Amino acid sequence: MSDLIKITGISAKGFHGVFPSERKKGQKFIVDIELSINLVNLKDDLSKTVNYAEVAQIAHDNITSKPVLLVETLAENIAKSVLKKYKKVKQVKVVVHKPKAPLTLKFKDVSVEIIRNR
């Protein structure tokens, strides 16, 4: 059995992208994270779960840190960081939204979703 912790809408300005203008000007990125974790016998003890404030900070730090070319890489870096810090997490799903991606057509959002298992 696996339970879920979801954090949606973590946003920050990052300088990720293939084009020099993206890396110079920056733009808003939004991250959603879903953690699969066993919460049986939790007994109201934070040490038996995951501190979602820390997970949100991991996403924020990755958005605002060293730029990468691909949002796929950004998603991968976030997933690896979460799995490294929290051994209790069995699976992590990371969705990175890039709502201001440099497309010439009208669109609502571009996103990449990855799932990584322990």
C-alpha positions in Angstrom: 0.0 0.0 0.0 1.2 3.5 -0.8 -0.2 6.8 0.4 0.3 10.1 -1.4 1.5 13.6 -0.4 0.9 16.2 -3.0 2.4 19.7 -3.3 1.2 21.8 -6.2 2.0 25.2 -7.6 5.5 25.8 -6.2 6.7 28.7 -8.3 9.8 30.7 -8.7 11.8 32.5 -11.4 14.4 30.4 -13.1 16.8 30.9 -16.0 16.4 27.5 -17.7 16.0 27.1 -21.4 17.8 26.4 -24.7 17.6 29.9 -26.0 20.0 32.6 -24.7 17.1 35.0 -24.2 15.5 32.5 -21.7 18.8 32.1 -19.8 19.3 35.9 -19.7 15.8 37.1 -19.0 14.4 34.2 -16.9 10.8 33.2 -16.4 8.4 31.7 -14.0 8.5 27.9 -13.5 5.8 26.0 -11.6 6.4 22.6 -10.0 4.0 20.0 -8.7 5.3 17.1 -6.6 3.6 13.8 -5.6 5.2 11.5 -3.1 4.3 7.9 -2.6 5.0 6.9 1.0 3.6 4.4 3.5 1.9 6.4 6.2 0.6 3.4 8.2 1.2 3.7 12.0 2.2 7.4 11.6 1.0 8.1 15.2 1.1 11.9 14.6 4.9 11.8 14.4 6.6 14.0 11.8 9.7 11.8 11.7 7.7 9.0 10.2 6.6 11.0 7.2 8.1 13.8 5.0 8.3 17.4 5.8 6.5 18.9 2.8 7.9 22.4 3.5 11.4 20.9 3.0 10.2 19.2 -0.2 8.8 22.5 -1.5 12.1 24.1 -0.7 14.0 21.5 -2.7 11.9 22.3 -5.7 12.3 26.1 -5.2 16.1 25.7 -4.8 16.3 23.7 -8.0 14.3 26.3 -9.9 16.4 29.2 -8.7 19.8 27.5 -8.8 22.2 26.8 -11.7 20.4 26.9 -15.1 19.8 23.9 -17.2 18.8 23.7 -20.8 15.9 21.3 -20.5 12.8 21.3 -18.2 13.2 17.5 -18.3 16.6 17.9 -16.6 15.1 20.3 -14.0 12.4 17.7 -13.2 15.0 14.9 -13.0 17.2 17.0 -10.6 14.2 17.7 -8.3 13.2 14.0 -8.2 16.8 12.9 -7.5 17.1 15.4 -4.7 13.8 14.3 -3.0 14.7 10.6 -3.3 18.2 11.3 -1.9 16.9 13.2 1.1 13.9 11.0 2.0 14.5 7.3 2.1 10.8 6.8 3.1 9.6 8.0 -0.3 9.0 5.0 -2.6 8.2 7.0 -5.7 8.2 10.7 -6.7 6.3 12.3 -9.5 7.5 15.7 -10.6 5.7 18.0 -13.0 7.5 21.1 -14.2 5.3 23.7 -15.9 6.8 26.3 -18.2 3.8 28.5 -19.0 5.9 31.1 -20.9 7.8 28.7 -23.1 9.0 30.3 -26.3 6.4 29.0 -28.7 5.1 31.1 -31.6 1.6 29.6 -31.3 -1.0 30.4 -28.6 -0.9 27.9 -25.8 -1.8 27.6 -22.1 1.1 25.6 -20.7 4.0 23.3 -21.5 4.8 20.7 -18.9 7.1 17.7 -18.4 6.1 14.9 -16.0 8.5 12.3 -14.7 8.1 9.5 -12.3 11.1 8.0 -10.4 11.1 5.0 -8.1 13.4 3.9 -5.4 
